[in-house]
Amino acid sequence: MLEIANLSHTYANGTVALHDVSLSIPRGMYGLLGPNGAGKSTLMRTVATLQQPTAGTIKFGEIDVLADPQRLRRTLGYLPQDFGVYPRVSAYAMLDQLALLKGITGSAERRSVVETLLSQTNLWAVRHKSIAGFSGGMRQRFGIAQALIGNPELIIVDEPTAGLDPEERNRFLNLLAGIGDNVVVILSTHIVADVADLCPLMAVLANGKVQLEGKPVELIDSTRGKVWKKAIPHAELEDYQQKYDVISTRLFAGMTIVHVLADTKPEGFEPVEGGLEDVYFTTLSNLRRAA
């Protein structure tokens, strides 16, 4: 169990990135959903011991993360939003070096670890290819391979599917799902579908605060019967935004599909079955309205 309590962080320029964040994260996949600039990366970097918060505590089992960061690093796997590698080094050689740095000094053990991870991430066929020639999805799978060195008990992945094509995204999410049962895996993302597909528990972080937390299925039920949709000409969108609580819009077949939040059915609208996206946009809409 990862316990984050009353965590706050203010940068030197006065920007408040986190404000009194408290989360209890059990084993399994946990989704941290929020828009860009919500504070997700700051939270992930803090949990990963890359920066000290202004206030608060973080505990992972018996480990006091802030007091003993080195102890957490021994059991941490981290895939940041942007990570650097030596581009002309092969995947095999890079993983071998990283395993050595992780403390796997025996050559036979290291060979077994590297070969297992390359197979697990479906990179065995390109193990001797330089990482510079990898596609975006292959780089992300390599990132997971390096994060899994040493059988970590806490894995953090920050915006892992941003920029991936649909096929690579599915391959990557299937890989994450396969490792998420027996360890704590935090999936930090602004892509609602990633959380909906993978995570039995989630939280929404916006403006540096936890705005919503729970099980996606239960959160979806909470908006059932309150979200309505209608296809309108795009030129009428501003009128609808003034008249209704519009939580999201999207284009379809030349029309604009608007989703609105209302306790009763607005004239001309039809009910939306409901999904995590509507929960997310409703949360952000309520936040904007309260500002």
RASULSUL-V90199 format. One record per residue. RES is the residue in three letters. D_CENTER is the distance of its C-alpha to the mean C-alpha in Angstrom with 2 decimals. Layout:
RES	D_CENTER
RES	D_CENTER
This chain:
MET	17.81
LEU	15.82
GLU	17.56
ILE	16.58
ALA	19.58
ASN	20.62
LEU	18.50
SER	19.50
HIS	19.53
THR	21.86
TYR	22.30
ALA	25.88
ASN	26.23
GLY	25.68
THR	22.19
VAL	20.58
ALA	16.88
LEU	16.45
HIS	19.03
ASP	19.76
VAL	16.31
SER	16.93
LEU	14.72
SER	15.91
ILE	13.50
PRO	15.54
ARG	15.46
GLY	13.38
MET	9.88
TYR	8.28
GLY	5.69
LEU	5.20
LEU	6.18
GLY	8.52
PRO	10.72
ASN	11.36
GLY	13.30
ALA	12.01
GLY	11.83
LYS	8.19
SER	9.30
THR	12.51
LEU	11.26
MET	9.47
ARG	12.72
THR	14.80
VAL	13.64
ALA	14.10
THR	17.60
LEU	17.57
GLN	18.86
GLN	20.79
PRO	20.08
THR	22.98
ALA	23.17
GLY	21.77
THR	21.23
ILE	18.70
LYS	20.01
PHE	18.87
GLY	21.73
GLU	24.79
ILE	23.20
ASP	23.40
VAL	20.59
LEU	22.09
ALA	25.62
ASP	25.09
PRO	22.13
GLN	23.88
ARG	23.92
LEU	20.15
ARG	19.82
ARG	22.00
THR	19.51
LEU	16.21
GLY	14.24
TYR	12.00
LEU	10.53
PRO	10.27
GLN	9.61
ASP	13.38
PHE	15.49
GLY	19.22
VAL	21.59
TYR	25.30
PRO	25.46
ARG	28.87
VAL	28.21
SER	27.68
ALA	24.61
TYR	26.94
ALA	28.43
MET	25.17
LEU	23.74
ASP	27.18
GLN	27.21
LEU	23.81
ALA	24.98
LEU	28.14
LEU	26.39
LYS	24.42
GLY	27.89
ILE	28.71
THR	32.17
GLY	34.07
SER	34.31
ALA	34.54
GLU	31.55
ARG	29.51
ARG	30.66
SER	29.63
VAL	26.10
VAL	25.63
GLU	27.19
THR	25.20
LEU	21.82
LEU	23.07
SER	24.16
GLN	21.05
THR	18.91
ASN	21.73
LEU	22.85
TRP	26.26
ALA	28.18
VAL	27.01
ARG	27.15
HIS	29.97
LYS	28.54
SER	27.51
ILE	23.84
ALA	25.05
GLY	25.82
PHE	22.45
SER	20.61
GLY	17.06
GLY	15.94
MET	18.31
ARG	17.03
GLN	13.46
ARG	15.24
PHE	17.36
GLY	14.49
ILE	13.50
ALA	17.26
GLN	17.74
ALA	14.96
LEU	16.87
ILE	20.19
GLY	22.00
ASN	20.35
PRO	17.82
GLU	17.24
LEU	13.99
ILE	11.23
ILE	8.30
VAL	6.21
ASP	5.23
GLU	5.21
PRO	7.00
THR	8.77
ALA	9.95
GLY	13.70
LEU	14.15
ASP	16.97
PRO	16.77
GLU	18.45
GLU	16.29
ARG	13.07
ASN	14.79
ARG	16.00
PHE	12.72
LEU	11.18
ASN	14.58
LEU	14.42
LEU	11.29
ALA	13.07
GLY	16.14
ILE	15.06
GLY	13.24
ASP	16.49
ASN	18.16
VAL	15.67
VAL	12.92
VAL	9.53
ILE	6.52
LEU	3.20
SER	1.81
THR	3.15
HIS	6.84
ILE	7.79
VAL	9.21
ALA	10.60
ASP	7.70
VAL	7.34
ALA	11.12
ASP	11.88
LEU	10.38
CYS	9.92
PRO	13.23
LEU	12.02
MET	9.70
ALA	10.21
VAL	10.44
LEU	10.81
ALA	13.35
ASN	16.22
GLY	15.10
LYS	15.68
VAL	14.26
GLN	15.68
LEU	15.05
GLU	14.21
GLY	15.30
LYS	15.40
PRO	14.36
VAL	17.91
GLU	19.63
LEU	17.80
ILE	18.80
ASP	22.31
SER	22.54
THR	22.60
ARG	24.89
GLY	28.15
LYS	26.97
VAL	25.35
TRP	27.80
LYS	27.87
LYS	30.53
ALA	31.17
ILE	32.94
PRO	34.28
HIS	32.03
ALA	34.99
GLU	34.87
LEU	31.26
GLU	32.33
ASP	34.90
TYR	32.40
GLN	30.01
GLN	33.01
LYS	34.14
TYR	30.99
ASP	27.62
VAL	25.68
ILE	21.94
SER	21.07
THR	23.04
ARG	22.94
LEU	25.71
PHE	27.36
ALA	30.74
GLY	31.83
MET	31.15
THR	28.52
ILE	26.87
VAL	26.36
HIS	24.65
VAL	26.30
LEU	26.09
ALA	29.50
ASP	31.17
THR	33.75
LYS	33.85
PRO	34.66
GLU	37.52
GLY	36.65
PHE	33.09
GLU	31.86
PRO	29.39
VAL	25.79
GLU	24.89
GLY	21.57
GLY	17.93
LEU	14.51
GLU	14.69
ASP	17.89
VAL	16.57
TYR	13.91
PHE	16.64
THR	19.17
THR	17.30
LEU	17.09
SER	20.69
ASN	21.94
LEU	20.49
ARG	22.29
ARG	25.40
ALA	25.55
ALA	25.32
